């Protein structure tokens, strides 16, 4: 059995006390003094401080594991009314059940003496407690000869690399010891994998789940390819990944063969209608962003019902109209008596040929000024909305990216194409405008030779 001896405990506590004294001298006393002192440190001093604190944390964790291992071996947790060492640790440190169980497992493994290099490295602050836990978990139940071979390599790697690299090494170790068990574990991971899409009361979806190795790698590669970074892109990484996955799904829906081709896109022989949007007539006639250009369109009463989207539930009228511009949706308009007065007419959806013509006219980026997102992310948009009498023609179409398409409908902005073919964003309620932008070098749009 090997653990930190009485002399080792004394030395460890002495090292901790010395480090704390040094830190106290450096930072002063009291939270305000500490904050003021830290703010005055140079970058090199801050880097040294973080390193010292990390080593101190590791040495403290070594003492903690030794103490937990002793309590576990003695069974003295029962003196405090606990049934297990894990339960005692949860009550003592307020740790989660999983964290407490991991600490107890690591403490037991280090106490056996089969991991002397790990114990010494942790006590010296060369590795973290999480590194030690990864090594300990992978070696539990393994032959002593195999552990003796892998531990020095694992500790050397852990002292220089992050947790992921250490986890990969230890996983390779366990798989080499028992390939059959590794295969069975892989099958279990595959069987347990899956995702859930749960609609919330607020209308959004919560996506949760896990993927096996090959599925996860395939998704990661595809999403990365579908959501490249471009200049001017302010989306978060999470939003870019979601948009990439959405683009992959849209592409599949656009190109999936069907026995009933979409009548709105005869050029491909494919079908597009997958979602169903139901909109009442009053919401349909609510003035949209182009209403100022069509003053004869009647105004809807305040509080019109909006629409309903299959799989999701209620959506606002603006969202329903955005989906009706150019989406994977069947668009149903209901009269006051519930009868269908419009059902996905082909005039609402732009064809592939029309999209290509708009790309040729406007270039390979979003139509909104100062947006460099590629046209592959774009939705086709009616400059004058269909419900306001706008036709589904190239002249009345533009290709804003999905984010700007959202801004145009739910954000109440208008996209205007000027006589010189440049675009301008205008907000009808605030009067604010953005653009038109000059033609910067490298712009894919045609040169504005017609501009005066």
C-alpha positions as a printed Julia matrix, in Angstrom:
452×3 Matrix{Float64}:
   0.0    0.0     0.0
   1.32   3.41   -0.89
   0.05   6.82    0.05
   1.45  10.08    1.29
   3.2    9.2     4.55
   3.17  11.25    7.72
   6.41  12.94    6.71
   5.02  13.41    3.21
   1.88  15.01    4.62
   3.99  17.32    6.74
   6.11  18.29    3.75
   3.05  18.73    1.56
   1.3   20.94    4.09
   4.5   22.9     4.54
   4.76  23.48    0.79
   1.13  24.6     0.65
   1.64  26.97    3.58
   4.77  28.41    1.98
   2.99  28.94   -1.33
   0.02  30.57    0.4
   2.36  32.87    2.31
   4.07  33.88   -0.92
   0.74  34.56   -2.58
  -0.46  36.54    0.42
   2.67  38.69    0.27
   2.15  39.24   -3.43
  -1.55  39.98   -3.35
  -1.87  41.75   -0.03
  -4.73  41.09    2.37
  -8.42  41.49    1.63
 -10.3   41.12   -1.62
  -9.92  44.76   -2.65
  -6.17  44.76   -2.06
  -5.83  41.52   -4.01
  -7.79  42.88   -6.94
  -5.75  46.07   -7.0
  -2.48  44.17   -6.82
  -3.39  41.71   -9.57
  -4.45  44.53  -11.86
  -0.98  46.07  -11.48
   0.9   42.9   -12.47
   2.6   42.57  -15.83
   1.59  39.83  -18.25
   4.66  37.75  -17.34
   3.84  38.1   -13.65
   0.25  37.06  -14.25
   1.4   34.04  -16.23
   3.71  33.04  -13.38
   0.92  33.53  -10.86
  -1.46  31.28  -12.8
   1.24  28.61  -13.04
   1.93  28.8    -9.3
  -1.76  28.55   -8.47
  -2.2   25.56  -10.79
   0.7   23.72   -9.15
  -0.63  24.64   -5.72
  -4.05  23.31   -6.69
  -2.52  20.0    -7.83
  -0.51  19.6    -4.61
  -3.6   20.36   -2.57
  -5.54  17.78   -4.56
  -2.83  15.21   -3.8
  -3.37  15.79   -0.08
  -7.13  15.65   -0.56
  -6.93  12.3    -2.35
  -4.69  10.92    0.37
  -7.13  12.02    3.06
 -10.15  10.63    1.19
  -8.32   7.35    0.64
  -7.6    7.09    4.35
 -11.21   7.8     5.31
 -12.35   5.21    2.76
  -9.89   2.57    4.02
 -10.78   3.13    7.68
 -14.5    3.29    7.05
 -14.57   6.29    9.34
 -17.15   7.98    7.14
 -19.68   6.07    9.23
 -18.8    8.29   12.2
 -20.57  11.12   10.36
 -23.58   8.98    9.51
 -22.58   8.39    5.88
 -23.03   4.99    4.27
 -20.19   5.33    1.74
 -17.05   7.38    1.26
 -18.69   9.03   -1.74
 -21.71  10.11    0.29
 -19.42  11.43    3.02
 -17.4   13.4     0.48
 -20.56  14.91   -1.04
 -21.69  16.06    2.39
 -18.24  17.41    3.26
 -17.38  19.21    0.01
 -20.81  19.7    -1.62
 -19.53  17.84   -4.69
 -21.85  16.26   -7.21
 -22.35  12.48   -6.99
 -20.31  11.92  -10.16
 -17.43  14.14   -8.97
 -17.39  12.53   -5.53
 -17.39   9.02   -7.0
 -14.49   9.95   -9.31
 -12.48  11.35   -6.4
 -13.02   8.19   -4.33
 -12.03   5.94   -7.26
  -8.84   7.93   -7.81
  -8.01   7.93   -4.1
  -8.38   4.14   -3.95
  -6.22   3.62   -7.03
  -3.42   5.84   -5.71
  -3.59   4.2    -2.29
  -2.89   0.75   -3.72
   0.62   1.81   -4.7
   0.28   0.63   -8.31
   0.63   4.2    -9.62
   3.73   5.6    -7.92
   4.66   7.92  -10.82
   1.15   9.41  -10.88
   1.17   9.93   -7.11
   4.56  11.64   -7.19
   3.73  13.83  -10.18
   0.48  15.01   -8.62
   2.17  15.74   -5.28
   4.8   17.77   -7.13
   2.18  19.73   -9.05
   3.39  18.39  -12.4
  -0.03  17.02  -13.41
  -3.58  17.91  -12.44
  -6.05  15.82  -10.48
  -8.1   15.26  -13.65
  -5.04  13.81  -15.4
  -4.51  11.53  -12.41
  -8.16  10.45  -12.51
  -7.93   9.54  -16.21
  -4.85   7.4   -15.57
  -6.38   5.77  -12.5
  -9.71   4.94  -14.16
  -8.0    3.32  -17.14
  -5.74   1.14  -15.01
  -8.3   -0.17  -12.52
  -8.38  -3.96  -12.87
  -5.54  -4.01  -15.42
  -2.6   -6.43  -14.97
   0.17  -4.92  -12.84
   2.77  -5.6   -15.55
   0.76  -3.65  -18.12
   0.2   -0.78  -15.69
   3.91  -0.61  -14.94
   4.62  -0.26  -18.65
   2.03   2.39  -19.49
   2.15   4.59  -16.37
   5.52   6.33  -16.99
   4.46   7.17  -20.56
   1.05   8.4   -19.39
   2.53  10.62  -16.7
   5.11  12.05  -19.1
   2.35  12.88  -21.58
   0.04  14.28  -18.89
   2.78  16.63  -17.65
   2.96  18.25  -21.11
  -0.39  17.64  -22.84
  -4.04  18.37  -22.19
  -6.72  16.03  -20.93
  -7.84  14.99  -24.39
  -4.4   13.66  -25.36
  -4.11  11.77  -22.08
  -7.6   10.31  -22.52
  -6.72   9.12  -26.04
  -3.61   7.34  -24.75
  -5.44   5.63  -21.9
  -8.3    4.6   -24.18
  -5.81   3.02  -26.56
  -4.31   1.21  -23.57
  -7.63  -0.27  -22.44
  -8.59  -1.25  -25.99
  -5.25  -3.01  -26.5
  -5.71  -4.97  -23.26
  -9.13  -6.31  -24.25
 -10.1   -5.71  -27.89
 -13.32  -7.7   -27.53
 -14.49  -5.58  -24.61
 -13.57  -2.47  -26.58
 -15.71  -3.65  -29.48
 -18.62  -4.36  -27.13
 -18.25  -0.87  -25.66
 -18.29   0.62  -29.15
 -21.53  -1.24  -29.91
 -23.05   0.08  -26.69
 -22.04   3.63  -27.58
 -23.63   3.2   -30.99
 -26.85   1.84  -29.5
 -27.07   4.64  -26.94
 -26.36   7.39  -29.48
 -29.12   9.59  -30.79
 -30.57  13.07  -30.66
 -33.81  14.56  -29.46
 -35.5   17.66  -30.82
 -37.91  18.98  -28.21
 -40.09  22.02  -28.91
 -40.23  24.45  -25.99
 -43.18  26.51  -24.82
 -41.41  29.58  -26.23
 -41.42  28.15  -29.74
 -37.74  27.2   -30.12
 -36.29  23.69  -30.14
 -33.9   22.12  -27.65
 -31.46  19.74  -29.38
 -29.64  17.24  -27.19
 -27.93  13.92  -27.66
 -24.72  12.04  -28.34
 -23.11  10.4   -31.35
 -20.8    7.44  -31.75
 -17.29   8.01  -33.08
 -17.91   7.6   -36.79
 -21.23   9.43  -36.81
 -19.81  12.3   -34.77
 -16.76  12.62  -37.0
 -18.94  12.58  -40.12
 -21.22  15.28  -38.72
 -18.29  17.4   -37.59
 -16.62  17.24  -41.01
 -19.84  18.01  -42.9
 -20.89  20.86  -40.61
 -17.43  22.39  -40.76
 -17.51  22.3   -44.57
 -21.02  23.76  -44.65
 -20.28  26.67  -42.29
 -16.96  28.25  -43.32
 -15.72  31.43  -41.7
 -16.05  34.47  -43.9
 -15.09  38.11  -43.45
 -17.66  40.06  -41.51
 -19.34  36.99  -40.01
 -20.36  37.83  -36.44
 -22.18  34.6   -35.63
 -21.12  32.56  -32.64
 -19.46  29.18  -33.35
 -22.6   27.45  -32.05
 -24.79  29.44  -34.45
 -22.46  28.68  -37.37
 -22.64  24.95  -36.61
 -26.43  25.06  -36.43
 -26.61  26.99  -39.71
 -24.25  24.48  -41.32
 -26.42  21.57  -40.22
 -29.5   23.4   -41.48
 -27.87  23.97  -44.88
 -27.06  20.26  -45.12
 -30.69  19.39  -44.34
 -31.97  21.92  -46.87
 -29.67  20.58  -49.55
 -30.95  17.05  -48.93
 -34.56  18.19  -49.1
 -33.85  20.14  -52.29
 -32.18  17.25  -54.06
 -34.08  14.22  -52.78
 -35.85  12.46  -55.69
 -39.61  12.45  -55.64
 -42.41  10.88  -57.62
 -44.17  14.23  -57.43
 -41.79  17.01  -58.52
 -42.34  20.46  -57.12
 -44.46  22.38  -59.64
 -42.58  25.53  -58.72
 -39.21  24.18  -59.87
 -39.54  22.17  -63.06
 -35.87  22.64  -63.84
 -34.76  20.05  -61.27
 -37.55  17.49  -61.1
 -37.16  17.55  -57.33
 -39.56  18.45  -54.59
 -39.11  21.1   -51.95
 -42.28  21.15  -49.87
 -41.63  19.54  -46.49
 -43.03  21.93  -43.91
 -46.58  23.21  -43.78
 -47.28  26.85  -42.9
 -50.89  27.77  -42.19
 -51.71  31.49  -42.19
 -55.02  33.23  -41.75
 -56.1   35.75  -44.36
 -55.88  38.7   -41.96
 -52.24  37.99  -41.16
 -51.49  37.5   -44.83
 -52.72  41.0   -45.66
 -50.85  42.68  -42.81
 -48.6   45.27  -44.47
 -45.14  43.84  -44.87
 -41.82  45.63  -45.5
 -42.93  46.57  -49.03
 -46.31  47.93  -48.03
 -45.21  51.52  -48.54
 -44.83  50.71  -52.23
 -48.32  49.14  -52.34
 -50.58  51.58  -50.4
 -53.76  49.92  -51.61
 -53.14  46.73  -49.64
 -55.63  46.63  -46.77
 -54.25  46.68  -43.25
 -54.92  43.73  -40.97
 -56.59  44.28  -37.6
 -54.27  44.62  -34.62
 -53.43  41.23  -33.12
 -53.97  39.08  -36.2
 -53.5   35.43  -35.46
 -50.2   34.85  -37.26
 -49.46  31.36  -38.53
 -48.77  27.79  -37.55
 -45.68  25.83  -38.61
 -45.69  22.05  -38.7
 -43.46  20.47  -36.02
 -43.06  23.81  -34.24
 -46.51  25.31  -33.59
 -47.48  28.99  -33.62
 -45.26  31.49  -35.42
 -45.65  35.21  -35.97
 -47.16  36.54  -39.17
 -43.76  37.96  -40.16
 -42.12  34.56  -39.71
 -44.84  32.88  -41.75
 -44.37  35.4   -44.56
 -40.61  34.84  -44.47
 -41.16  31.1   -44.86
 -43.5   31.88  -47.72
 -40.79  33.79  -49.6
 -38.66  30.8   -50.49
 -38.62  27.85  -48.15
 -39.18  24.14  -47.82
 -42.83  24.72  -47.02
 -46.34  24.23  -48.28
 -48.05  27.58  -47.76
 -51.76  27.41  -46.86
 -53.9   30.52  -46.51
 -57.24  30.08  -44.75
 -60.29  32.25  -45.16
 -62.56  33.34  -42.27
 -64.56  30.11  -42.58
 -61.45  27.93  -42.54
 -61.46  27.19  -46.25
 -58.15  27.05  -48.13
 -57.88  30.08  -50.43
 -54.22  29.58  -51.42
 -52.07  26.46  -51.27
 -48.42  26.68  -52.24
 -48.92  28.3   -55.62
 -45.85  28.26  -57.82
 -45.79  32.04  -58.04
 -44.51  32.15  -54.47
 -41.34  30.08  -54.94
 -38.3   31.01  -56.98
 -36.96  28.38  -59.35
 -33.37  27.24  -59.61
 -33.03  29.1   -62.9
 -34.26  32.32  -61.27
 -31.77  31.91  -58.4
 -28.94  31.44  -60.89
 -29.99  34.58  -62.71
 -29.99  36.56  -59.46
 -26.52  35.21  -58.6
 -25.3   36.29  -62.02
 -26.73  39.74  -61.45
 -25.77  40.31  -57.81
 -22.71  38.13  -57.25
 -21.87  35.33  -54.86
 -22.49  37.04  -51.54
 -25.53  38.12  -49.52
 -27.46  40.97  -51.12
 -27.5   43.01  -47.9
 -24.91  45.82  -47.79
 -21.61  44.97  -46.07
 -22.46  41.28  -45.66
 -19.93  38.81  -47.08
 -21.76  35.58  -46.32
 -21.75  33.34  -49.39
 -24.84  33.01  -51.5
 -25.01  29.31  -50.63
 -26.49  30.44  -47.3
 -29.1   32.6   -48.97
 -32.88  32.55  -49.14
 -34.71  34.0   -52.12
 -36.63  37.11  -51.06
 -39.4   39.13  -52.69
 -38.46  42.82  -52.62
 -42.18  43.6   -52.86
 -43.91  40.81  -50.89
 -46.26  38.41  -52.63
 -49.07  39.39  -50.29
 -48.53  43.0   -51.37
 -48.81  42.11  -55.04
 -45.14  41.44  -55.72
 -44.45  38.9   -58.48
 -42.03  35.99  -58.22
 -39.64  37.29  -60.83
 -35.91  37.89  -61.05
 -36.55  41.63  -61.1
 -38.47  41.4   -57.81
 -36.05  38.94  -56.21
 -32.85  39.12  -54.18
 -30.73  36.61  -52.27
 -30.1   37.73  -48.68
 -28.48  35.28  -46.27
 -30.78  33.58  -43.8
 -29.82  35.98  -40.99
 -30.64  39.04  -43.09
 -33.81  37.39  -44.37
 -34.89  37.14  -40.74
 -34.05  40.83  -40.25
 -36.11  41.79  -43.31
 -39.27  40.12  -42.05
 -39.22  39.9   -38.26
 -36.96  42.97  -37.94
 -39.13  45.15  -40.23
 -36.29  46.23  -42.51
 -36.69  46.7   -46.26
 -34.19  45.66  -48.91
 -34.16  47.98  -51.91
 -32.29  47.58  -55.17
 -31.2   50.95  -56.47
 -31.04  51.92  -60.16
 -27.28  51.25  -60.23
 -27.91  47.65  -59.0
 -26.58  48.26  -55.51
 -28.69  47.41  -52.47
 -29.8   49.47  -49.51
 -31.39  48.49  -46.21
 -34.05  50.82  -44.85
 -36.05  50.62  -41.64
 -39.51  52.02  -42.19
 -40.2   52.67  -38.5
 -36.96  54.41  -37.53
 -35.97  55.82  -40.9
 -32.45  54.45  -40.56
 -30.61  53.2   -43.64
 -27.55  51.08  -44.32
 -25.74  51.26  -47.62
 -25.38  51.28  -50.46
 -21.79  50.19  -50.14
 -19.02  51.03  -52.6
 -17.54  48.18  -54.57
 -14.49  47.03  -52.58
 -11.66  45.14  -54.24
 -12.43  41.48  -54.72
 -16.19  41.94  -54.67
 -17.85  39.25  -56.74
 -20.65  41.51  -57.94
 -20.3   42.97  -61.43
 -18.64  46.4   -61.67
 -21.08  49.28  -61.57
 -20.22  50.73  -64.95
 -23.66  52.35  -65.13
 -23.09  54.47  -62.06
 -22.62  58.15  -62.74
